């Protein structure tokens, strides 16, 4: 059985989230659970130039970035693909 993950939203994530359209917010709300279920459709990618920041797909245009330490996943940002995939 996979470990239960705890998701925390950083202030930077909340700021990005509030600027999204409600339809995208609904997709974002479902994405952490999909990650916890190891969904291959999320296209997990390491953010270039970082040691431990990753991104996953929300939909074709949007991604969210996160850091994981054991069973805690810190959601960092959510935005269009090209903005999320730049090194912080």
C-alpha positions in Angstrom: 0.0 0.0 0.0 1.5 3.4 -1.0 2.1 5.9 1.8 -0.6 8.5 2.5 0.5 11.8 1.3 -0.2 15.2 3.1 -0.5 18.1 0.7 0.3 21.6 1.9 -0.3 24.8 -0.2 2.4 27.4 0.0 1.5 31.1 -0.1 3.0 31.3 -3.6 0.7 28.5 -4.8 -2.4 30.2 -3.3 -1.5 33.4 -5.0 -1.3 31.7 -8.4 -4.4 29.6 -7.7 -6.6 32.7 -7.0 -5.7 34.2 -10.4 -6.9 31.1 -12.3 -10.3 30.7 -14.0 -12.8 28.7 -11.9 -12.7 25.8 -14.5 -8.9 25.5 -14.1 -9.2 25.7 -10.3 -11.5 22.7 -10.4 -8.9 20.8 -12.4 -6.1 21.9 -10.0 -8.2 20.7 -7.0 -8.2 17.2 -8.5 -4.6 17.0 -9.5 -3.0 16.2 -6.0 -5.3 13.2 -5.6 -4.3 11.9 -9.1 -0.6 12.3 -8.1 -1.3 10.3 -4.9 -2.7 7.6 -7.1 0.4 7.5 -9.3 -1.5 8.5 -12.4 0.8 8.3 -15.4 -1.2 10.9 -17.3 0.3 13.7 -15.2 3.6 13.7 -17.1 5.9 14.1 -14.0 8.9 16.3 -14.9 11.8 17.6 -12.9 12.2 21.4 -13.1 15.5 22.0 -14.9 18.2 23.6 -12.8 16.7 22.4 -9.5 17.5 19.5 -7.2 14.1 18.6 -5.9 11.3 20.6 -7.6 9.0 18.7 -9.9 5.9 19.6 -12.0 2.9 17.7 -13.0 0.2 18.3 -15.6 -3.1 19.9 -14.7 -4.2 19.9 -18.3 -2.6 20.6 -21.7 -1.8 24.2 -20.8 -1.4 24.2 -17.0 1.1 22.5 -14.6 1.7 22.7 -10.9 5.1 22.5 -9.2 5.9 20.9 -5.9 8.6 19.6 -3.6 8.2 16.3 -1.8 9.8 15.3 1.5 8.8 11.8 2.4 5.0 11.9 2.8 4.6 15.7 2.6 4.1 17.4 -0.7 4.4 21.2 -0.8 2.5 22.7 -3.7 4.6 25.6 -4.9 3.0 27.2 -8.0 0.4 26.6 -10.6 0.5 28.4 -14.0 0.9 27.9 -17.7 3.4 25.2 -18.6 6.2 27.5 -19.8 6.0 29.6 -16.6 6.0 26.7 -14.2 8.9 24.9 -15.9 11.4 27.7 -15.4 13.8 27.3 -12.5 12.7 29.4 -9.5 
